[in-house]
Amino acid sequence: MTIKLNQQKSLPINRGLQPIYMTSSLIAIMMAVVSVVGLTNRTLIYSSEELVQGFLPNDIANLLIGLPILIGCMWAARRGKLAGLTERRREEPIRIDPMPEVPRAPVESQAPVVGR
């Protein structure tokens, strides 16, 4: 069995990443500002107590989980790591040697006995 993978050292993209960095930075800033305002000035963002109870955990999750993941992916992509992008390596065709065919014993068929 032979399996060979093509190890690429560059990112699998054809264009520059500057527009993506700018868009991701803008999203990160907006997410941080809206979440902080939602935590500090609840009445400014949310009009009822039900909305506060529903979206307060979301603001906390945005700040503690979503924002670090976004910034980490941006950092990894800027350093040339595939973890910042969708990783999909180009592979050479996989060649698998076929297994030899195993001889099988014939199965005797048993016909039902009719009319004894």
N, C-alpha and C positions, 0 to 999 in steps of 0.2 A: 504494500500500500504506500503510495507516495502522495504527500500533501505538502505543497509549497505555497507560501504566502508572500506577496510582494509587500515588503515593509517600506512605507513611504515616510519621508522625513518632513514633508511640507503639508500644509493644510489642504484639504480637498476642495478648494474654491478657485474660481477663475478671476474674480474681481477683488478690488481693495476692500478692506474691512472698515474704512473710516466712516461711511454712512451708518453702518451697523453699530459701531461704537458710539456714535453721536446719538442715535435713536435709543440705544440701551441706556446710555447715561441720562438722557432726558426722562425715560421711564423710571429709572431708579430715583432720580431727584423728585419727580412727581409722587411716586409711591411713598417716599419718606415724608414729604411735606404733608400729604393728605393724611397719612396714618398718625403723624405727630399731632396735627390739628385735631383729628378725631379723638385722640386720647386726652388732649389738654382742654379743648373748647368743644365739648360734646354738643351743646345747644346750637353752636354755629353750623355744624354739619348735619346733625340728626334732629329731626323735628319732634320725635316722640321717644318715650322711654323704651318702647318695644324695639325701635331701631337701634338705640344705644345697646340694649342687651343683645341684639342680633349681630351688630357689626363691631362691637368693641373687641371680641376675640379675634375677628378678622384683622383689625388694625395691629393687634399684638403679633399675630402670626406673620403679617407682612413685614414687620420690623425685625422679628427674631428668626424667621425662616426664609421668606421669599427674597428679601433684600440681600442677605449674605450669599444666597445661592446665585442670584443674578450678578452680583459683583464678582463672585468667585469664577463664574463662567466667563465673564468679560476679561478678567485677569488671565485666566488660562488661555483663552483665545489670543490675547495680545502677545503672550509668550510663545505662541506657536504650538500649543498643546491641543490635541483633539478632544480633550475633555470639555473644552469650551464650546465645541460644535458637536453636531451629530456625527458620531464616529461610524464610518463605513469604509473599510479598507477594500481596495480592489484586490481581488484574488485571481490567481491563475486557476485554470480549470483543475478540479480535483480528479485525479486518476486513481481509481480503485480497481485492483486486480480482481477479476471474478473468481469466485470460489468454485472448485471443481464440483461437478454434479455428483451427488451421492446416489448409487443405485438403490432402488427401492424394491422390496419384495412384492410380488403381485398379491393383491387382495382377492381372496376367493369370495365370490358372491353367493350368498345363501338365498335361494329363491324360496318364498313361502310354500309350504306344503299344502296343496289344495285337495280336498275330497278324499280323505282316507277311508 
